[in-house]
Amino acid sequence: MDRIAVLIPCYNEEITIGTVVRDFKKHLPQANIFVYDNNSTDRTVEVAKDAGAIVGYENKQGKGNVVLKMFREIDADIYIMIDGDDTYPAENIQLMLEKFKLSDAEMLVGDRLSNLSYKKENKRAFHNFGNHLVRKLINTFFGSELKDILSGYRIFSRRFVKNYAGLINGFELETDLSIYTLHYGLKITELPINYRDRPHGSESKLNTFTDGFKVIRLFFNLVRLYKPMVFFGWIAVLSFLAGAIMMIIPVSEFVKFHYVYKVPTLIFSIMLILISLLCLATGLILDNISIIDKKNFKLNYYQKNI
């Protein structure tokens, strides 16, 4: 029988964490349920222990830090990650596990968006727009068709958990997990699930604009890291076009008067063209490094006996 670990990163979830732990004990009695506290100032730890969870601690603030510590310390065959805010029903878990095993995927994502449950239940402004924007960007740049990028309800294989190397501190974790999986060509599958809004009295830790900006910034940083030819290629194209357009003025002066009056414009346009060539060369070099990295990753990933 597979050893199953339920990972619940928590920060001030006194109101909901007991329900989450008890629901998983009911619907997945064979699993070990781990709650790692992230400097909560309420009774999250006490409530989790009373509900029967195994409690751990991470002092570095941020969901990413907590999950990475759980990945390092917890030993299992299958890992289920879920938020402690009682927004993801545990009733879905048996169906999710069944699909995860049959699909032979490295990661399964609980998709809240396809059945519109997130749109109906979520009361926070701009969150639906943010989900759509991030999904569109990632699917466009990485050639995927994922339905829900930011879902916090996921199942991982042991091999994925023990090989994942993220540098994410906060709520950008889900974005990094998705792009990491796509970049290295690991199998990812999704299953539509129901979503419900937080119960009365429970408050979200997300800041719509601050955390949204962090996710967008992370996306472009990961594009630069994983797809350098695309990132630096676009900079090269834009710089070359700007330089070529600016060069029209001094060139036309030289043709007409056999003299260049706007020398600073000429110098600046030449600088832009040189920058475009440097960006193109940088993109080509980093792209080759990225290809080699992917080959080495796959070689180690599938041969390593974990």
Buried (B, 14 or more C-beta within 10 A) or exposed (E): EEBBBBBBBBBBBBBBBBBBBBBBBEBBEEBBBBBBBBEBEEBBBBBBBEBEBBBBEBEEEBBBBBBBBBBEEBEBEBBBBBBBBBBBBBEBBEEBBEBBBEBEBBBBBBBBBEBEBBBEBBEEEEBBEBBEBBBEBBBEBBEBEBBBBBBBBBBBBBBBBBBBEBEBBBBBBBBBBBBBBBBBEBEBBBBBBBBBBBEEEBEBBEEBEEBBEBBBEBBEBBBBBBBBBBBBBEBBEBBBEBBBEBBEBBBEBEEEEEEBEBEEBBEBBBEBBEBBEBBBEBBBEBBEEBEEBBEEBEEEBEEEEE
